[in-house]
Amino acid sequence: MDVLIVGGRGEFGQFLQRDILPHICREPVSNVERETSTEERQLLIKNARHVVVATPLAGYAELACELVYRCRDVSQPKTV
């Protein structure tokens, strides 16, 4: 997996997957939502090359901070 969308089932996440990403990349896309378990989220973050935060700002600041923190521990380059 190369692209991970945090909040991919939301309005902006769906817009990205439907109207933008098909035109700029061919990599597989996965989604992480609030209810995604911590273990699964960590595995998806570890395996992703690009992490897109496509969520409303309210309530997701902590999640965004966690993503940045988790990305510090990876050995491969990542974009957030």
C-alpha positions as CSV (number, residue, x, y, z in Angstrom):
1,M,0.0,0.0,0.0
2,D,1.3,3.4,-0.9
3,V,-1.4,5.9,0.0
4,L,-3.3,6.0,3.3
5,I,-6.2,8.4,3.8
6,V,-7.1,9.3,7.3
7,G,-10.9,10.0,7.2
8,G,-11.3,8.5,3.7
9,R,-15.0,7.7,4.2
10,G,-15.8,11.4,4.9
11,E,-16.8,13.9,2.3
12,F,-13.4,15.2,1.5
13,G,-11.8,11.7,1.6
14,Q,-14.4,10.4,-0.9
15,F,-13.8,13.4,-3.1
16,L,-10.0,12.7,-3.1
17,Q,-10.5,9.1,-4.0
18,R,-13.1,9.7,-6.7
19,D,-11.9,12.9,-8.4
20,I,-8.3,13.6,-7.6
21,L,-6.2,10.5,-6.8
22,P,-7.1,8.5,-9.9
23,H,-5.6,11.4,-12.0
24,I,-2.3,11.7,-10.1
25,C,-1.4,8.3,-8.9
26,R,-2.0,4.6,-9.5
27,E,-0.9,3.3,-6.1
28,P,-3.3,1.3,-3.9
29,V,-5.3,3.4,-1.4
30,S,-6.4,2.5,2.1
31,N,-8.5,4.3,4.7
32,V,-8.2,4.8,8.4
33,E,-11.2,6.0,10.4
34,R,-11.6,6.9,14.1
35,E,-12.9,3.4,14.9
36,T,-9.8,1.7,13.4
37,S,-7.9,-0.1,16.1
38,T,-4.6,1.3,17.2
39,E,-2.7,-1.9,16.1
40,E,-4.3,-1.7,12.6
41,R,-3.7,2.0,12.3
42,Q,0.0,1.6,13.2
43,L,0.4,-1.2,10.6
44,L,-1.2,0.9,7.9
45,I,0.9,3.9,8.8
46,K,4.1,1.8,8.7
47,N,3.2,0.4,5.3
48,A,2.1,3.7,3.7
49,R,4.4,5.9,1.6
50,H,2.0,8.9,1.6
51,V,-0.4,9.7,4.5
52,V,-3.3,12.2,3.7
53,V,-5.3,13.7,6.6
54,A,-8.7,14.3,5.0
55,T,-10.7,15.1,8.1
56,P,-12.3,18.1,9.7
57,L,-10.0,19.9,12.1
58,A,-12.3,19.6,15.1
59,G,-11.6,16.4,17.0
60,Y,-8.8,15.2,14.8
61,A,-5.9,17.4,16.1
62,E,-4.9,14.6,18.4
63,L,-5.0,12.0,15.6
64,A,-2.9,14.2,13.4
65,C,-0.3,14.6,16.2
66,E,-0.3,10.8,16.7
67,L,0.3,10.3,13.0
68,V,3.3,12.6,13.0
69,Y,4.6,10.9,16.1
70,R,4.2,7.4,14.5
71,C,5.9,8.5,11.3
72,R,9.0,9.5,13.3
73,D,9.7,5.8,14.0
74,V,9.7,4.6,10.4
75,S,12.8,3.9,8.4
76,Q,11.3,4.7,4.9
77,P,10.5,8.2,3.7
78,K,6.9,9.3,4.2
79,T,4.9,12.4,3.2
80,V,2.1,13.6,5.6
